[in-house]
């Protein structure tokens, strides 16, 4: 069973967090599969120094790509306001969100 962010100590969470708050409930977005997830569900990848991977088993990425696919939900929406204009303020975890114009 993979180690998850929620299983880490507070110190480890602070070092690996993708969001400003190192909490389990913080929203994270995976650009590879387009799904939102709770940061606590992200998989700790020991091969990727200080990084997390997508929580969904069917989102299979090469390790070198996986470390760049997860983003804090709010930060991603700020970076791409036009593409994410129709996205909710808070996502439904497990839901697929794609940029405007892309099929979901």
C-alpha positions in Angstrom: 0.0 0.0 0.0 1.5 3.4 -1.0 2.4 6.0 1.6 0.1 9.0 1.4 0.6 12.6 2.4 -1.8 12.2 5.3 0.5 9.5 6.8 3.4 12.0 7.1 4.5 13.8 10.3 3.8 17.5 10.4 7.4 18.3 9.7 7.4 16.0 6.6 4.1 17.5 5.5 5.6 21.0 5.7 8.5 19.9 3.5 6.4 18.2 0.9 3.2 20.3 0.8 2.1 21.6 -2.6 -0.2 24.1 -1.1 0.5 27.1 1.3 -1.2 25.1 4.1 0.3 21.7 4.7 -3.2 20.2 5.4 -4.7 17.0 4.2 -7.9 18.8 2.9 -6.1 21.3 0.7 -7.2 21.0 -2.9 -4.7 19.8 -5.5 -5.0 19.5 -9.3 -3.3 17.0 -11.6 -2.6 18.4 -15.1 -2.0 14.9 -16.4 -5.4 13.3 -15.6 -7.3 16.6 -15.0 -8.7 15.5 -11.6 -8.9 17.3 -8.3 -7.9 15.6 -5.1 -7.2 16.2 -1.5 -3.6 16.8 -0.7 -3.8 14.1 1.9 -4.6 11.5 -0.7 -1.5 12.3 -2.8 1.1 9.5 -2.9 4.5 10.1 -1.4 7.1 9.1 -3.9 10.4 8.3 -2.3 12.1 8.4 -5.7 11.1 12.0 -6.2 12.9 14.0 -3.7 10.4 16.1 -1.7 7.6 15.4 -4.1 4.1 13.9 -4.3 2.3 12.0 -7.1 -1.3 11.9 -8.2 -3.6 10.0 -5.9 -5.3 8.1 -8.7 -3.8 4.7 -9.7 -5.0 5.1 -13.3 -2.9 8.3 -13.7 0.3 6.6 -14.7 3.1 8.9 -15.4 6.8 8.6 -15.7 8.4 9.7 -12.5 10.2 12.6 -14.1 6.9 14.0 -15.3 4.8 13.1 -12.2 6.7 15.6 -10.1 5.5 18.5 -12.3 1.9 17.5 -12.8 0.5 18.4 -9.4 -0.5 22.0 -8.5 -2.3 23.7 -5.7 -5.9 24.2 -6.9 -5.9 28.0 -6.2 -2.5 28.6 -7.6 -3.3 26.8 -10.8 -6.5 28.8 -11.2 -4.5 32.1 -10.7 -2.0 31.1 -13.3 -4.6 30.2 -15.9 -7.6 32.4 -15.2 -9.1 32.2 -18.7 -8.8 28.5 -19.0 -10.2 27.9 -15.6 -12.9 30.6 -15.5 -15.7 28.1 -15.3 -14.1 26.0 -12.5 -15.6 26.1 -9.0 -13.9 27.9 -6.1 -13.6 24.6 -4.4 -13.4 21.4 -6.4 -15.2 18.1 -5.9 -12.4 15.6 -5.3 -12.2 13.0 -7.9 -14.0 15.2 -10.5 -12.2 15.8 -13.8 -11.6 19.4 -14.7 -10.2 20.5 -18.1 -9.2 23.9 -19.4 -12.0 25.7 -21.3 -12.3 24.2 -24.8 -10.9 20.8 -23.8 -13.3 17.8 -23.4 -13.6 16.7 -19.8 
